[in-house]
Amino acid sequence: MPEFRQDPVTGRWVIIAPARNARPRYIEIPSDQKRSEPCPFCAGNESMTPPEVWAARYANTKPNSPGWRVRVVPNKYPALQNSGERFAKKDGLYQAMSGVGIHEVIIESPEHVVNMSALGEEQIVDILCAYRARLRILKNDRRWGYLLIYKNHGERAGATFEHVHSQLVAMSFVPREAQDEIDGIHRHFESTRRCIYCDIIQSESEHGERLVFKSDRFLALCPFAPRFGYETWILPKNHAADFEQTSDRDITALAKTLREFTAKLNLAIDNAPFNLVIHSAPNEQSMNQRYHWHMEILPQITRAAGFEWGTGVHMNSVAPEHAARLFRDGAL
């Protein structure tokens, strides 16, 4: 059973999950070679994963068989488990609680595609619909205080499979970094009665120096204080707190925006490793006016080192104004 443990000095929580050690390691197969072992995420190998909990399927196809376009399964090596005894314990300075939660894998293509930029726009629509569907279902379960969709692309970004996929985690509490963001959102709203992300959209649209591109419904920008070189945020131009409430029209527009950006990133840095994270409002009613869901794309071109680990301050050698200009010009 995994376990949450809290650092007694900082209050930071970590997950101790020994089962994760059994995960297969990332192996990228050169294009001129064939895989020696079957990929569990490819169509036809459904028996190699846990049974699906959701899928976008063609008509008259059966669960856990070929005929799917996107498939969601429980993680075979979960960081959290939706079973087992729930407990909290304290031993002197130390506090821990059971690692109860949900950990799922969203398999993004039945074909062995290794780069999201190679997917078609309709396929990305299916992926985003899978995100929306799972968040809608899990948010109705009041055990979960925080839901996170994330994608690791490339070994440097933490991927253990090259086949395109993303993951969903449901936790019983809001983790510290997310709470820091929420606290900042509350402070801005209390002083201005406005959403800080709406203000960012207005400011960046007016000045334009950190703008990557914009459409009728979405805006992509390099944030003012990026942690990573070429970090980019994608935000809906109309205020919305919850990703799971995104309309079909916005899903289609977001798919086009995401495909356009990943193509730009891949052109800039061949097969760039990156993390993608969707920030959506936690289960808290007061967030509807204050929170603004958004997507963060974090290229992992350099690694955090001693300064970052020692101070918690990221050192980034690429100014966001420079990164945005190069993205706009296609000149990276």
N, C-alpha and C positions, 0 to 999 in steps of 0.2 A: 504493500500500500504506500503510495507516495505521501509526502508530508510537507506541510508548510512550516518553516522555522523562521523566527523573527530575530534579527540582530538586536541585542539588548542596548547597543549604543545608538544606532541610527534609526531604529524602528523599521528598517527595510526587511521585507519578506523575501525568502528564497524558497524554491521547491527542491526537495530532495527526492529524486525519482530514479532509483536504481534500474528499473526496467528499461529506461531509455538507453542504457549502455549496450543493450542487445541490438540496437538499430543497425541495419546495413550501412556501410560507409559510402559516401558519394564517389562514384566512379564515372567519369565522362569518357565515353567510348569514341575514339577517332572515327570520322565519317567513312574512312576506307576499311573499317573493321566491323565485324558482326559481334553482337553480344553473345557471350558464352552461356548466360543464364537468362531465363525469361524475365521480363519486367512485370511486376505484379500490378502495375497501373495500366497496362495495355489491354484493350478489348480482347476477350477470349481467356483472360487470366483472372477472372472475377473470383474464383475459388481461392486465390492467394491472398485476398483481403478479407477483413470481417464483412458480414452482410451489410449491404447499403441501407442507409437511413433516408436517403432522398436521391432522386435521379431525374434528369431531363432525358426522356426516352422517346424513341420513335413508336408509333402506334403498333399494338399487338406484339410487343416484346416483353419478356418476363424479367422481374427483378433478378439481379445477380447473374445476368447473362448478357451477351453482346446485344447491341441495339441502343446503347445510351450515347448521349452527347457530353454530358457532365454527370459525375457520380460522386456522392458524398458517403464516406464510410467512417466508422470509428477508427481512430489511430491505433494501429496494432501495437505500438510502443508508447502508450500515453503518458504525458506528464501528469495528468490528473485522471481519476477514475470515478465514474458515476455509480459506484457501488461501494460496499464495505461500511465498516463502523464509522460513524461521525463522532469525533472527539476533539476536545481542546484540553491541553494540559500545560501546567506551569511547574517548573522545577527550579526554585530559587530565581536566578536572573533570567532563566531561559523559558521561552514560551513557544509552543508548537500547536498545530491543529492538523487534522486529517486532510489529505490532499484530495478532497472530493470536488469533482467538477466534470466538465466534458471536454474532450479533445478529439476533434474530427479532422479528416483530410478531404479536401475538395479536389478531385481528380479532374483536370481541366480539359482533357482531350482523350478520346479513345485511341488515337494514333500516338506513336512515340515521338511527340514534339518536345524539343528541349528548350525552346526560347519563345516566350510569350509573344514577341513581335512577329512570329511566323503564323500566329492564329488569325483567322478571319474575323471581321467585325461581328458577324452573327454568332461565332463561337464565344467571343468575349461577352456578348449579351447574355448567352446561356450561363456563363460563369457568374456574372453579376446577379442574375436571377437566382442562382443557387445561394449566393451570399444572402440575398434578401429573404429568401424562403426560410433558410435556417435561422436567421436572426429573428424573424417573426415568430417562429415556433418556440425558440428557446427563451425569448424575452417574456413569454407568457408564464414561464416557470419562475416563480418569485424567489426560488432558492438562489438564483444567479444575480449578483449585484453588478457584474461587469462582463461584457462579451467583446471579444476581440477577433477580428479577421486579419490574418497576416500571410504574407508570401515571402519565402526565402528563395532567391534565384541565384544559383551558383554556389560552389563550395565555400568561397570566402564569405558569403552571406549566410551560411549555416545550413544549406540544403544537403540532405542526405540521399535524395533521388534526383536524377536529372530530368525525368519526365515531368512536364509542367503540372504543378499542383500548388495549392495553398491550404491554409489550416484555419481552424476555428477553435477557440478556447473559451469556455464559460467558467467563471470563478464566483465564489460566494461573496467576495468583497472587492472594493475598488483598490487597485494597487497604487503605490505611492506616486509614481510618475504621472499616472492618469489623474490622481487626486490633485497634484500640483497644477495641472492644466485646468481642472475644474475650479480650483480656488482662484486662479487668475481670471477666469471667465466671470466668476461671481464678483470679484473686486471691480472689474471694468463695468459690469452691468449696474452695480450699486452706485457707481459714481457718475455714469453717463446715461443709464437706462437704455443702452444699446448693446447689441451683440458685438463683441470685439472682432470676430471674423468678418462680419458685414463691414465693419470699419476698415479692416485690412483690405478687403476687396475694393472698396471705394478708393482708398488711398493708392493702392497699387495700380488700379485702372487709370487714375488721374495722372500719376507720374510716369508709369510705364517702364521704368528702368529695370525693374526686376520681373516684368511680365514676360512669360514664355509664349503664350498665345491665349486667346479667348474665343468663345463661341457665344451663341445666344443664351446658353444655359450653364456653361462651365468656364472656369478660369484656371489657368495653370501659371504658377509663379514660383520663383526662387525666393524663399523667405528671407527677411532682413537679417536674421541671426542664425544661419544654417549650421548644423553640427557636422555635416559632411559635404565634400565637394559635389556640386551639381544636385544637391538636395532640392526636390521640387514638391510643391503641394498642389493638389487639384481640389477645387472648392465649387460647390453649386452656387450660382449667382443669386438664386432665390433662397431665402433663409429656410433651413430645415434642420431639426435637431437629430432626427433618427434616419440612418441609412435605410432601414427596413421599410420606411414609408415612401421611398423613392418611387415615382411613377414609371410606367413603362416607357413613356416618352423620354424621361430623364435617364433611364437605364440605357436606352439606345444612344442618346447623346453622350453619355459618359463612356460607353464602349468605344465610340469614335474618338473621343478625346484621349482615352487611355492608350488605344492602339497607335494614335498619332505620336503620343509622347514616347512610348516604348520604342517605336521606330527611330525617333530622334536620338534617344539614348543609345540604342544599339549601333546607330550610325556613328555616333560620337566615340563610343568606346566599345569595340567589338565584343559582343556577348558580355556586357557589363554585369558584374554581380550586383544585386540590389535587394533590399528589403522593401516590401510594400505593406503598409498598415492602414486600416480604415479605423478612424476615430468616430464613434457614434455615441450618442448620449447614453449614460447609464440609466438604470431603472429609477429615475427620480423625476417627479412631475415638474418641479420648479425649473428643470433644464429646458423646457420647450421654447421659451423666449430667449434663453441665454446661450444655449449650446448650438453649434453649427457643425454638422458632420463634415468630414473632409478626409481626403486620402493623402498620405505622405509616402513619397518614393525616395528611398535613402540609398544611393549608390555606395558600394563598399569598395572604393578604389584604394584607400589607405586604411590601415588598422589603428584602432585606439592603442595608445602606448602609455608609458609611465606617467606623463603629465596628465592625461585624461583620467587615468585610474586614480592618481593621487589627489586630483583637485575636483574631479567631476565636471571640469570645464573642457569642452571640445576645442581642439585647435584645428582650424580649417584653412588651407592655403589657397582656396579658390573663392574669391569674392562673389556674392550672389549676383551683383550687377554684371560682372564679367560672364558668369555662367549663363545667365538669361540671354545676354546679347549673343553669345555663341550659339545657344539653342535656336534663337530667332533667325540667325543668319545661316544656320546649318554649317558652321565653319569650324566645329570642334575637330 
